[in-house]
Amino acid sequence: MAILQLGVLALVVIAGTALVLTRDVRSQSIVLSLFGLILALMFMVFQAPDVALSQIVVGAVGLPLMVLLAIAKLRRDHQELEQEHKRKGRT
């Protein structure tokens, strides 16, 4: 069991490092979701299934979805602002 625990901890370290090194926001949200799944796996290995289920809902689904929705809203607001500036420049 100790080998399995060390292996999953190594996966957490690798996924955390990949998350920090990812620069594109969309890619970062995907890596964040994978990191959440790996954390849930870690909780299962360490015999905390209730925490693992919470981690799946929040860390692997909820948080990345909120990040992607925030990015979409910011881009839409930015496009509307650019269109408004173009309209004001023509009149």
C-alpha positions as CSV (number, residue, x, y, z in Angstrom):
1,M,0.0,0.0,0.0
2,A,2.9,2.4,0.7
3,I,4.1,2.1,-2.9
4,L,0.6,3.0,-4.2
5,Q,0.5,6.0,-1.8
6,L,4.0,7.2,-2.9
7,G,3.0,6.7,-6.6
8,V,-0.2,8.8,-6.2
9,L,1.8,11.5,-4.3
10,A,4.3,11.6,-7.1
11,L,1.4,12.1,-9.6
12,V,0.1,15.0,-7.4
13,V,3.6,16.6,-7.5
14,I,3.8,16.2,-11.3
15,A,0.3,17.5,-11.9
16,G,0.8,20.5,-9.6
17,T,4.0,21.4,-11.4
18,A,2.3,21.1,-14.8
19,L,-0.5,23.4,-13.5
20,V,2.0,26.0,-12.4
21,L,4.0,25.9,-15.6
22,T,0.9,26.1,-17.9
23,R,0.5,29.7,-19.2
24,D,-2.5,29.6,-21.5
25,V,-5.7,30.2,-19.4
26,R,-7.8,27.6,-21.3
27,S,-5.2,24.9,-21.0
28,Q,-4.7,25.8,-17.4
29,S,-8.3,25.2,-16.6
30,I,-8.1,21.7,-18.2
31,V,-4.9,20.9,-16.3
32,L,-6.7,22.2,-13.1
33,S,-9.5,19.7,-13.8
34,L,-7.0,16.9,-14.2
35,F,-5.2,18.0,-11.0
36,G,-8.6,17.8,-9.2
37,L,-9.1,14.3,-10.4
38,I,-5.6,13.3,-9.3
39,L,-6.3,14.8,-5.9
40,A,-9.5,12.8,-5.7
41,L,-7.6,9.7,-6.5
42,M,-5.1,10.5,-3.7
43,F,-8.0,10.9,-1.2
44,M,-9.3,7.5,-2.3
45,V,-5.9,5.9,-1.8
46,F,-5.6,7.4,1.6
47,Q,-9.1,6.0,2.5
48,A,-11.1,9.3,2.5
49,P,-13.9,8.5,-0.1
50,D,-16.2,11.3,1.2
51,V,-13.5,13.9,0.7
52,A,-12.7,12.4,-2.7
53,L,-16.3,12.8,-3.9
54,S,-16.3,16.4,-2.7
55,Q,-13.1,17.0,-4.6
56,I,-14.5,15.6,-7.8
57,V,-17.5,17.9,-7.6
58,V,-15.6,21.0,-6.6
59,G,-12.1,20.6,-7.9
60,A,-12.6,18.6,-11.1
61,V,-15.9,20.0,-12.3
62,G,-17.0,23.2,-10.5
63,L,-13.9,25.3,-10.3
64,P,-12.7,24.7,-13.9
65,L,-16.2,25.4,-15.2
66,M,-16.3,28.7,-13.2
67,V,-12.9,29.7,-14.7
68,L,-14.0,29.0,-18.2
69,L,-17.3,30.9,-17.7
70,A,-15.3,33.9,-16.3
71,I,-13.0,33.9,-19.3
72,A,-15.9,33.9,-21.7
73,K,-17.6,36.8,-19.9
74,L,-14.4,38.8,-19.9
75,R,-13.8,38.2,-23.6
76,R,-17.4,39.2,-24.4
77,D,-17.1,42.4,-22.3
78,H,-13.8,43.2,-24.0
79,Q,-15.4,42.8,-27.5
80,E,-18.3,45.0,-26.5
81,L,-16.0,47.7,-25.3
82,E,-14.0,47.6,-28.5
83,Q,-17.1,47.9,-30.6
84,E,-18.2,50.8,-28.5
85,H,-14.9,52.6,-29.0
86,K,-15.1,52.0,-32.8
87,R,-18.6,53.5,-32.8
88,K,-17.5,56.6,-30.9
89,G,-14.5,57.0,-33.2
90,R,-16.7,57.1,-36.4
91,T,-19.1,59.8,-35.2
